[in-house]
Amino acid sequence: MKVVEDHPHRQDFEAAIATPIYLADKLIKSADEHQKQLSQYWS
């Protein structure tokens, strides 16, 4: 993947790929926390 490495917008590509993954990860984690808190209320 030498072409991509030399590409001037490589960081933009990486950011565009990483950001949705990062946000999805945060979303899943916060949903997880929310689920735990809810199950404490209902138990």
CYANA upper distance limits for C-alpha pairs under 8 A (distance plus 0.5 A):
  1 MET  CA      5 GLU  CA      7.14
  2 LYS  CA      6 ASP  CA      6.88
  3 VAL  CA      7 HIS  CA      6.65
  4 VAL  CA     10 ARG  CA      6.65
  5 GLU  CA     10 ARG  CA      6.90
  6 ASP  CA     10 ARG  CA      7.98
  9 HIS  CA     13 PHE  CA      6.94
 10 ARG  CA     14 GLU  CA      6.78
 11 GLN  CA     15 ALA  CA      6.48
 12 ASP  CA     16 ALA  CA      6.50
 13 PHE  CA     17 ILE  CA      6.74
 14 GLU  CA     18 ALA  CA      6.38
 15 ALA  CA     19 THR  CA      6.22
 16 ALA  CA     20 PRO  CA      7.76
 17 ILE  CA     21 ILE  CA      7.47
 18 ALA  CA     22 TYR  CA      6.48
 19 THR  CA     23 LEU  CA      6.54
 20 PRO  CA     24 ALA  CA      6.40
 21 ILE  CA     25 ASP  CA      6.54
 22 TYR  CA     26 LYS  CA      6.76
 23 LEU  CA     27 LEU  CA      6.55
 24 ALA  CA     28 ILE  CA      6.59
 25 ASP  CA     29 LYS  CA      6.66
 26 LYS  CA     30 SER  CA      6.58
 27 LEU  CA     31 ALA  CA      6.52
 28 ILE  CA     32 ASP  CA      6.53
 29 LYS  CA     33 GLU  CA      6.79
 30 SER  CA     34 HIS  CA      6.57
 31 ALA  CA     35 GLN  CA      6.57
 32 ASP  CA     36 LYS  CA      6.86
 33 GLU  CA     37 GLN  CA      6.81
 34 HIS  CA     38 LEU  CA      6.64
 35 GLN  CA     39 SER  CA      6.65
 36 LYS  CA     40 GLN  CA      6.83
 37 GLN  CA     41 TYR  CA      7.08
 38 LEU  CA     42 TRP  CA      6.85
 39 SER  CA     43 SER  CA      6.43
